[in-house]
């Protein structure tokens, strides 16, 4: 019996990254051996064991043979005679097919994964890669995880991923498994890379057709020099990923312009009511993939309300309070900054707009802070007001506070033409947001 550290933990250690969860493969043992040593058996498809003290996962070395469709269509052989090299061969990419002997620290690398680490290449181990459709999403996710380290996917691996997508095998993936990979991708440093590669390999139209529908949909050149709505969406996702690691906020950004995929072509390049049109594809996407409610709820807010930020002052102070109410901001103040970040990313996520100032972000947060921290309900109760009278009085006070605030704002900001950074004095309002 011999034990090796395998997979992501070895890869990340060689890259100098914080190691992924540790996985071990056991060679020369069987189920009886592991149970006798006190390991606890878990896993349905093949034997995986939890260490009796550390709870880390240990799997018996195994080989696999494709028997049916999909990523579940495999039969496994995990007898004592399966070698480490055979076990590593069944893995998806070479940089995940490296093992380390836990006793000697020797690196075992039969498929030249270290060469690909050095050359920053994500490459499949063998042609058996094509047998598992889940690998399309996994490779795209690894590309997103390692993009900041300048990794790219090998051309021949892209070809195999495209072949899988074109075969229809992606239809065999369960919604839960697709969402799991999407959520993991949203937590990587460069999630836009994940969706770009899925589109490049024809997989996006299968797993996220609502997003794929944006490809080739034009926007007005003045405000969208990048023209293509899909490109704009990925640019905004890339921008928001520099501002926050929160996957819920990133998902909302990914979905913010889904309505443009439903614009009648005769209206191009304009997209009236795309905020309203975007609610149905968002609902369909979330229902199909069983997206958690927290993701869907915040995405709804961003999809429907993000356009109002670009015309924030058009209808006066009351409309700004109405927008805060639409966000349910006074009961859920934690939503305000993520929403504002999405609106800023929507503006900056355009070709040539990347370094423009967007002072509206600071003004918006300042107005919320002003109307959130400077209302005393007791004041209205002491006046004898009740129920709806109190609500109306609070609303009017908030409108009044914003009207006063706007009187001191630059006129060119109020005219939607400000190219100046917001003044540093606004930071006093932002400290509690």
KOLFI-206785 format. One record per residue: residue in one letter; x, z, y of N, C-alpha, C, O in turn. Coordinates in steps of 0.02 Angstrom, whole numbers, plus 50000, padded with zeros to 5 digits. Example, Ala and Ser with C-alpha at 12.3 -4.5 7.8 and 13.67 -1.06 7.14 Angstrom:
! residues 2
a506605039049716506155039049775506605039049835507125042349834;s506425035449888506845035749947506455039450002506705040250057;
END
This chain:
! residues 433
x500435000049940500005000050000500445000050062500915004050068;x500294995550110500684995050172500204993950230499714990250224;x500344997150286499894996850344500244993450403500824994850417;x499864989050437500134985350495499644985950553499044985750544;x499924986750613499534986050674499454978550688499944974850683;x498844976450705498724969250712498304967850775498034972350806;x498274961350791497814958950842497984960650913498564960350934;x497464962550951497534963351023498024968751043498354968151095;x498084974051003498544979451022499264976951021499664978751065;x499444972850971500114970050968500224965051025500734965151059;x499734960851035499774955851088499884959151156500334957251193;x499464964051172499514967251238500154971251245500444971551300;x500384974251191501024977851194501594973051210502034974751250;x501594967251179502124962251191502074959451262502574957351291;x501474959451291501374957051359501504962451411501514961151471;x501594968651388501694974151435501054976551467501074979551521;x500494975251435499844977351461499644983851427499914985851376;x499144987251457498854993051423498554990551358498144985951357;x498754993651303498564991151238497804991351228497464995951250;x497554986151194496864985951174496754991251119497224994451097;x496114992051099495984996651044496404994750984496494988850969;x496654999750950497104998350894496714996750830496265000450811;x496904991350799496624989350735497194988750685497744986450701;x497054990850624497564990650572497314986750512496724986650496;x497774983350478497614979950415498024983250360498614984850369;x497704984150303498014987550246498124982450191497644979250168;x498734981750169498914977150116499064981150052499394986350055;x498814978549994498974981749930498524987549913498714991949874;x497934987849941497464993249926496774990249913496644984349927;x496324994349886495634992349877495174997849902495415002849929;x494534996949894494055001849921494165008749891494155013749926;x494285008949825494375015449792494985019049820494975025049831;x495525015149831496135018249858495995021549926496205027249938;x495645018049969495515020650036495065026750034495185031650070;x494555026549992494105032249988494455038349960494335043949981;x494895037249912495275042849883495735046049935495895052049930;x495945042149984496385044750037496005048050093496295050550141;x495335048250088494925051650137494655047250193494345049850240;x494775040750190494505036150240493745035550231493495035850175;x493385034550286492665033750283492485026350290492695023150338;x492115023650242491955016550243491385015050291490875018450290;x491475009950333490955007450378490974999850375491404996950342;x490514996550408490514989250410490084986450355490064989050299;x489714981150371489244978150324489534971950290489444971050230;x489874967650328490104961350301490724962150256490804958450207;x491154966750274491764967950234491994975050248491814978050299;x492374977850202492564984850207493024986350266493574983650271;x492794990550310493194993350364493165000950356492645003750338;x493715004250369493755011450357493995015050419494425012550456;x493715020950431493925025150486494425030350460494305033650409;x494975031050497495485035850478495185042850480494825044450527;x495325047050430495015053750427495185058250486494815063050499;x495735056850523495925061150579495845057750647495605060750694;x496055051450651496075048050716495445043850730495325042050788;x495055042350678494455038150685494615030850703494165027050720;x495255028950699495445022050711495245017750651495175020250595;x495155011150664494895006750612495465003750570495965001450596;x495355003850504495815000850456495414996050412494904998050383;x495624989850408495284984850367495734982550311496344982050320;x495444981250254495834978450199496024971250215495614967550243;x496634969250198496834962350207496344957850169496134959450113;x496154952350199495644948150168495754940850184496104939050232;x495464936650144495404929550158494674927950164494244931950144;x494514922150192493814920250200493714912950185494164908850196;x493114911350159492934904450143492264902950174491794906950167;x492204897350208491584895350240491084893150187491224888650148;x490504896450187489984894850137489344892150168488974888450136;x489224894050231488604891850263488714890750337489284890450360;x488174890250374488224888950446488364895350484488224900950461;x488654894450543488724899950590489304904550575489664903750526;x489384909550621489944914050615489834919150561490294922950544;x489224919450532489094923850476489124920250409489044923350356;x489254913850411489234909950349489884909950311490114904650290;x490184915850300490824916350265490764921150206490374925850207;x491154919750154491244924550100491964927050104492414923350124;x492074933350084492724936450094493014938750027492654940649981;x493674938450024494044941049966494534946249993494974944550033;x494464952449971494904957649997495214961649938495244967749939;x495454957849888495774961249832496494963449851496754961649904;x496794967249807497454970149821498004964849830498524966349860;x497884958849805498414953749806498424949549870498874945349878;x497934950549915497934946749978498524948950020498614954950033;x498924944250042499524945850081499374946450155498844944250179;x499844949250191499774949750264499744942850296499344941650341;x500164938250272500184931450300499514927950290499274924450335;x499204928950232498544926050219498024929050265497594925550291;x498064935550276497584938850320497654936350392497164934950426;x498274935650415498384933350484498154926250494497954924350549;x498184922250442497994915150448497264914150465497074909150496;x496844919050446496124918250458495944920050531495374919050551;x496414922550569496264924550637496204918550683496404913050665;x495924919650743495724914050785496304910750821496394904650816;x496714914650858497244911650898497914914850881497944920650858;x498444911150892499104913450869499324919950901499654923950869;x499134921050963499364927250997498984933350971499164938950986;x498444932150932498094937650898498294938150825498044942550790;x498744933850802498954933650732499654936450724500044933950683;x499814941450763500464944850759500344951950733499874955250753;x500774954150689500704960950661501354964850673501884962050684;x501274971550671501864975950677501844981150622501344984650613;x502374981550584502444986650532502474993550565502924994850605;x501994997950548501965004450583502525009150563502655014150596;x502875007550508503435011750487504095009550517504505013750537;x504195003050520504855000450543504824997350612505344995950642;x504204996350639504094992850703504304985450701504354982250753;x504414982850641504584975750634503974971450653503414972850633;x504104966150692503574961450711503544955950658504044952850641;x502944954750632502834949350584502414944050620501854945350642;x502694938050624502384932850667502434926050632502824921750655;x502054924950578502124918750540501854912550576502014906950556;x501454913450628501144907650660501384906650732501044903550773;x501974909350747502324908250810501924910450871501924907250923;x501574916050863501194918750919501644920950976501444920351034;x502234923550961502684925651015502924919651056503014920251117;x503014913951024503184907951062502624906151111502754904451168;x502004906751087501444905151132501364910451186501144908851242;x501524916651171501524921751224502044919951278501894920451337;x502624917951256503154916351304502984910051345503154909551403;x502644905351312502454899051346501764899451379501534894651409;x501434905251372500784906651403500254901551380499904898451420;x500224900751314499754896051284499274899851237499484904151199;x498634898151242498134900751195497984895051146497714889851165;x498174896051083498144890651033497844893250968497974898950948;x497444889150935497144891050871497684891550817498194888250820;x497554895850767498034896850713498044890950665498574888550646;x497444888750645497394883350596496754879450608496344881350650;x496664874050571496064869950579495444873650555494884871450569;x495534879250519494954883350500494604886350561494054888950556;x494934886050617494644888350681493944885350690493494888750716;x493854879250670493234875650684492644878350644492074876650657;x492784882550594492254885050550491834890550583491294892050559;x492084893550636491744899250667491554897650739491994897550782;x490914896450754490714894550823490824900050874490904898650933;x490844906350851490964911750898491634911150932491734913750987;x492104907650900492774907050928492784903050993493254903851033;x492294898951004492254895351068492194900451125492554899851175;x491754905251117491664910351169492254915051173492454917151227;x492534916751116493104921351115493714918351150494044921751190;x493864912051136494434908851168494324908451243494784909751282;x493724906551264493574906251335493664913151367493904913651424;x493474918351331493554925151358494294927051363494504930151412;x494684925251312495404926751317495724922951375496174925551408;x495484916951387495744913051443495594916651509496004916751554;x494994919651514494804923451574495214929851580495414931851634;x495334932951524495724939251523496454938051544496744942151579;x496734932351523497444931151533497604926151588498174924351598;x497094923851623497194918751675497664921251730498074917451755;x497604927551748498034930151801498774930351780499214930951822;x498894929951715499574929551690499794922351678500314920951649;x499364917651702499514910451700499464907451630499804902551615;x499054910351587498924907351522498414901651529497984901751573;x498474896751485497994891351481497864889751408498254891651364;x497304886351394497114884651326497434877951307497404873151345;x497724877751248498054871651223497544865951219496964866951201;x497764859951236497324854151236496994853151168496394851751165;x497374853951114497084852951048496574858251030496114856950992;x496644864251058496144869451047495514867951086494954869051061;x495584865351147495004863151186494624857851147494004857851146;x494984853251116494654847951077494244850851019493684848651007;x494524855850985494154858950929493544862750955493014862650924;x493614866151011493054869751040492494864951059491904866351048;x492674859151086492184854051104491834851451042491234850351041;x492224850450989491944847950926491434852950898490904850950873;x491584859350903491114864550880490474864250921489924864250893;x490554863850987489964863751031489524857551017488914858051014;x489854851851007489474845750994489154845650926488684841850914;x489384849850880489104849950812488434853450808488074852750759;x488264857350859487644861150858487704868050828487214871750825;x488304869950805488394876350772488304882350819488184887950796;x488364881150884488264886750931487554889450927487424895150946;x487094885250903486394887550896486334893150846485844896850847;x486824893950802486784899250752486994906050779486894911150745;x487284906350838487484912750867486864916650889486404913850918;x486874923050875486304927250896486334928550971486884928651000;x485764929651003485764931251075486194937351091486544937451141;x486164942351048486544948451060487294947051061487664949751102;x487524942751015488244941251011488464937051071489014938051097;x488034932451093488204928451152488254933051213488734932551251;x487764937351221487784941851279488394946451276488694947851328;x488574948751217489154953151211489784949751238490184952751273;x489864943251221490454939651245490404938351320490914938851355;x489814936851345489724935751417489884942251455490234942051506;x489634947751431489754954151465490494955851465490764958251515;x490824954751408491544955951404491914951451453492384953551487;x491694945151458492014940451504491924942651576492384941951617;x491334945351593491204947751660491654953551680491744955051739;x491934956851630492384962551643493114960551646493544964851658;x493264954251635493954951951638494164950851711493734950751755;x494814949951724495024948751793494774942151822494694941651883;x494644937151780494464930451804493864927551766493944922651731;x493274930551774492694928251734492494921051747492204917851703;x492644918451806492454911451821492794906651772492514901351756;x493384908451748493744904251700493344903551636493324898251605;x493034908951615492614908951554492074903551558491994899651511;x491714903451614491154898751620491404891651632491084886851610;x491964890951665492264884351674492454881251607492314875451594;x492764885251563492964882551498492354881151455492354876151418;x491854885351458491244883851420490934877251442490684873451401;x490944875951507490684869551531491134863751507490884858651485;x491774864651513492254859451494492184857551421492284851751403;x492014862351378491964861051306491254859651283491114859551223;x490794858551331490094856851316489704862851288489144861951264;x489984868851290489654874651262489154877851310488684881051288;x489264876951375488854880451424488124878151420487674882251429;x488014871751407487334869251405486944872151347486324872051347;x487304874951298486964878051241486844885451254486294887951241;x487354889051279487284896251286486984898351353486654903451357;x487104894451406486824895951472486594889551506486894887351555;x486064886451481485834880051510485624880751582485664875851620;x485394886651602485184887651672485774886951720485694884351775;x486354889251698486954888551739487224881451735487444878651786;x487224878651676487474871851667487074866851709487344861651729;x486434868351721486014863851760486244862951832486034858251866;x486684867451856486924866951925487474861651932487624859451988;x487764859551876488324854851880488074848151907487594845251881;x488404845751960488224839351990487664839752041487484834652071;x487384845652052486854846552102487184847452170487554852252179;x487064842952218487424843252282487124848252330486524849652330;x487564850852373487354854852430487544851152493487924846352491;x487274853252550487444849852613488174850652630488444856152628;x488504845152647489234845152655489464849852710489994852852705;x489054850652763489264855052818489384862152794489864865452814;x488934864652751488984871552728489284872152658489484877552637;x489324866552624489614866652556490084860652548489914855752516;x490684861052578491154855452572491354854052500491574848452484;x491274859052456491424857852385490864853752352490954851352296;x490304852952386489724848952367489364851652306488774853352310;x489704852252250489394853752185489174861052181489574865552195;x488544862252162488274869152160488584873252104488634879352110;x488794870052050489134873651996489814876052019490014881752006;x490174871752053490834873552079490764879352129491154884052128;x490264878752173490134884152221490004890752185490264895952205;x489604890552133489444896752096490074899852067490164905952071;x490504895752037491124898552009491584901152064491944906052054;x491584897852122491994900252178491744907052202492144911452218;x491084907952204490814914352226490954919752174491084925452191;x490914917852110491064922752057491794924852061491964930652051;x492234920052074492934921752081493044926352140493444931152137;x492704925052195492774929252254492524936352241492864941252258;x491934936952212491654943652201492084947652152492094953752153;x492434944052108492854947352059493474950352091493794954752062;x493654948052151494194951252189493944957352227494334961652246;x493284957752236493004963252275492754969052233492754974752256;x492554967652172492274972852129492384971152055492374965352036;x492484976252015492534975351943491864976551908491814975951847;x491344978051946490694979651918490374973451887490234968651923;x490254973351821489974967351790489254965851811489044960151809;x488874971051831488194969851854488194965751919487794961151926;x488634967551965488684963852027488934956752014488694951952044;x489424956051970489694949451954489154945051921489124939051935;x488754947951878488214944051846487714941551898487494935851895;x487544945851946487084943751999487364937852038487004933152055;x488014938052052488344932552087488314926152046488194920752073;x488414926751981488384920951936487694917651940487634911551933;x487184921651949486494919151946486194917452014485624915052017;x486554918752069486224918852134485914912152154485414912052190;x486184906552130485934899952150485594896152093485554889952096;x485364899652042485054896151985484474891752007484324886751975;x484134893652061483564889752085483734882652106483314878252106;x484364881552125484574874852146484554869852089484504863852100;x484584872352028484524867951971483824865251961483724860751921;x483334868051997482634865851992482404862152055481814860352059;x482844861052103482654857352163482494850152145482894846852112;x481924847552167481774840452156482324836152188482494837252246;x482594831252152483164827252179483014823852246483474822652285;x482384822452259482234819152322482354823652382482374821252439;x482444830152370482584834852425483324835952435483524839052485;x483744833452390484474834252397484704831552464484414826652489;x485214834552495485624840152469485364847052487485704852052478;x484744847252514484464853652536484074856852479483844853352433;x484004863452482483684867052427483194872252454483304878252446;x482654869952486482164874652512481864878852455481714876252401;x481774885252469481474889952422481864890652357481584892452305;x482514889252359482884890052297482924897352275483034898852217;x482824901852323482804908952305482194910552262482234914452215;x481634907452279481014908452240481074904852172480904907652120;x481314898652175481384894852112481874898152064481824897352003;x482344901952091482854904952048482604910552004482944912451956;x482024913352019481774919051981481584917151910481704921051863;x481284911351900481074909351832481664908051786481664910751730;x482164904051806482734903351760483104909851747483374910851692;x483124914251797483444920751785483054924651733483344927551687;x482394924651739481974928151690482074925251620482134928951571;x482074918551616482154915351550482824916951519482874918351459;x483344916751559484024918351535484054925451509484304926651454;x483794930051548483834937151529483404938651467483604942651425;x482844935451462482414936451403482734933651341482734936851288;x483014927651346483314924351288483924928151262484004928851201;x484344930551307484964933751287484894941451283485374944951269;x484284943851296484164951051293484634954851339484944959851320;x484684952451400485124955351450484864962251470484264963051480;x485294967251475485064973951494484694973951561484844969951606;x484224978451567483784978651625484164979651691483984976751742;x484694983651690485064984851752485354978451779485364977451840;x485594974051735485854967551756485304963251786485384960451840;x484744962851751484194958551774483904961051840483774957051885;x483814967451847483494970251907483914968751969483644966552020;x484574969851965484984968652024485054961152037485064958952095;x485094957151984485134949851993484514947152028484564942652069;x483934949852012483304947752046483364948852121483174944552161;x483624954652139483694956352210484154951352245483994948952300;x484714949852214485194945252244484924938152246484974934752298;x484624935852192484354929052189483834928052244483854922952279;x483384932752251482824931752298483024933052371482754929852416;x483494937552383483624939752452484274937452483484384938452542;x484724934252444485394932852471485384928152531485794928652576;x484914923452531484894918552586484724921752653484914919252706;x484354927352651484154930552714484754933152753484724933752814;x485294934752718485884937252753486164932052801486434933752854;x486104925652784486394920452826485974919252889486204915752935;x485384922152892484954921652952484704928652969484124929652986;x485164933452965484974940552968484604942453031484144946553029;x484804939553088484524941853152483954937453177483664938753230;x483794932353139483334927153163482654929953183482374927953234;x482394934653145481724937353158481734944553183481244948153177;x482314946553210482344952953243482454958953196482544958253136;x482434964853228482604971053194482114972553137482324975153085;x481484971053146480984972553095481134968953030481054971852976;x481364962853034481514959052973482114961952937482174961452876;x482574965152974483144968352943482924974552905483154975752849;x482494978452935482214984252899481824981852838481844985052785;x481464976352845481084973652788481564971652731481404972552673;x482144969052749482624967252697482884973552662482954973552601;x483034978752700483244985052668482704987552621482844990052566;x482074986952642481524989152599481464984752537481304987252483;x481604978252544481584973852486482114975652435482024974652375;x482674978452459483204980852415483044987752386483404990152343;x482504990752411482344997752394482935002152413483115006852378;x483235000352470483885003252489483845010652505484325014252493;x483295012952532483265019952553483165024652495483315030652500;x482925021952439482905025952377483505024452332483705028652291;x483785018352339484345016252297484925013852342485115008052340;x485205018452381485725016352429486345013352395486725009752427;x486435014852331487025012052296486975004552287487465001352268;x486395001652301486304994352295486564990552356486714984552352;x486614993952412486714990452475487394986952479487444981052495;x487924990652463488584987652467488674981952416488924976652435;x488474982752353488524977052306488144970952330488374965252322;x487544972052358487164966352384487544962952441487584956852443;x487814966952487488184964152543488804960552519488994955352547;x489144963152468489724959752439489524952952411489894948052419;x488954952652378488724946252351488594941252407488764935352401;x488284943552461488144939052517488794936552549488844930752568;x489274941052555489914938952582490264933952536490544929052559;x490234935252471490534930652423490184923852423490504918752414;x489534923852435489164917652440489414913452499489454907352494;x489584916752553489834913252612490554910852602490724905152618;x490974915352576491684913752570491834909352509492364906152506;x491384909052462491494905152402491334897752412490924894852375;x491654894752461491544887652478492214884752498492644888252525;x492304878452485492944875252500493074875352574492674872952614;x493644878352593493824878852663493554884952699493744886252756;x493114888652666492814894652696493174901052674493024906452698;x493644900352628493924906052593494204911452639494164917352623;x494494909552695494814914352740494444915452806494714918352853;x493834913052808493444914152869493204921352874493104924652823;x493134923852935492844930552942492104930452927491764925452938;x491854935952901491134936652889490934943552913490784948052873;x490924944552980490784951153007490084953752991489954959752996;x489644949252971488964951352954488964956652899488524960952897;x489454956352855489514961452802489564968352833489204972952813;x490014969252881490104975752912489504977752955489294983552954;x489224972952992488644974553033488044976752990487684981353007;x487954973252934487404974852889487474981952862486994985852863;x488064983652838488174990452812488114995652867487855001152856;x488334993952927488274998652983487554999953001487355005753013;x487144994753001486434995653017486074999752964485625003652978;x486284998752902485975002852849486175010152857485755014552853;x486815011352867487055018252875486695021652933486495027452928;x486615017952987486275020653046485565022753030485335028153051;x485195018552994484485019952979484395024452919483835026952907;x484925025552881484875029952823485035037152841484725041852816;x485525038052885485775044852899485465047952962485585053852976;x485075044152998484825046753063484065047253065483765046653119;x483765048353008483045049353004482915056252976483165057952922;x482525060353013482345067052991481595067252979481205067353026;x481405067352916480685067252899480325073252928479745072752947;x480675078952930480355085052956480095084053027479595086953046;x480455080053065480245078653134479545075853137479155077653181;x479375071453090478705068353090478185072953061477605072853081;x478395077053013477925081952985477725087053038477145089053043;x478225089153078478085093953131477605091253183477275095053218;x477585084653188477115081553235476405081053206475955078553239;x476325083253144475665083153113475505076753077474945075753055;x475995072353069475875066153033475855067252958476175071852933;x475485062952924475415063652851475445056752818475285051652848;x475655056852755475605050952712475845044452743476435043852762;x475395039652749475565033052776475775033352848476165029152871;x475525038352884475735039152954476485040652958476835038153003;x476735044752913477445046252911477845040052894478355038652926;x477625036352844477975030252824478025025352882478545022352893;x477465024552919477465019852975477925022253031478285018353062;x477925028853043478345031653096479085030753078479495029153121;x479255031853015479955030952993480165023753000480705022153023;x479715019252979479855012052985479995010253058480485006853074;x479565012453103479635010853174480285013753202480605010553244;x480475019753180481085022753204481695018653181482175017753219;x481665016353120482215012253095482275005753134482825003453150;x481705002653148481714996553189482014998053257482414994153283;x481815003653287482065005453353482825006553352483175004353397;x483075009853300483795011053294484185004553289484715003853319;x483914999853251484264993453243484224989353308484694985953326;x483654989753343483594986253407484124988753456484444984853490;x484214995353458484714998153502485424996053481485844994553524;x485544995953417486184993953391486334986653409486894985053429;x485844982353402485934975253414486074973753488486374968553504;x485864978153532485984977053603486734977153620486944974053669;x487124980553579487844981053591488244976153549488864976153551;x487904972053511488264967253468488454961053507488124959353556;x488994957553486489184951253520488634946153515488324945253463;x488514942653571487974937753572488104932053522487634929453492;x488734930153513488854924653467488734926853394488594922553352;x488784933253379488604935553312487844934953303487614932753250;x487474936953354486744936553349486514929253347485964927853322;x486914924753372486744917553370487024914053308487024907953305;x487264917953259487524915253197488134910953207488264906353168;x488524912353260489094908053273489744911953281490244909353307;x489744918253261490324922453272490894920753224490794920353163;x491484919853252492074918653211492584924353218493164923553200;x492354929953244492794935553256492674941053204492114942053181;x493204944553187493134950153142492704955653175492694956253236;x492354959453133491964964953160492424970253189492974971353163;x492224973653243492654978553274492794984553228492384986353186;x493374987553237493584993153195493114999153202493055003253157;x492774999553260492325005253271491765005453220491465010753210;x491614999853188491084999753138491265004053078490825006153040;x491905005253068492105009153010491805016153011491725019252958;x491635018653070491315025253074490645025253040490425030453013;x490315019553040489655019053007489735018152932489275019752894;x490295015552910490365013452840490625018952795490655017952734;x490815024552822491175029452782490745032252725491015034452674;x490085032252733489645035252683489325029952638488905031652597;x489525023652645489205018352605489655016552546489485012152506;
END
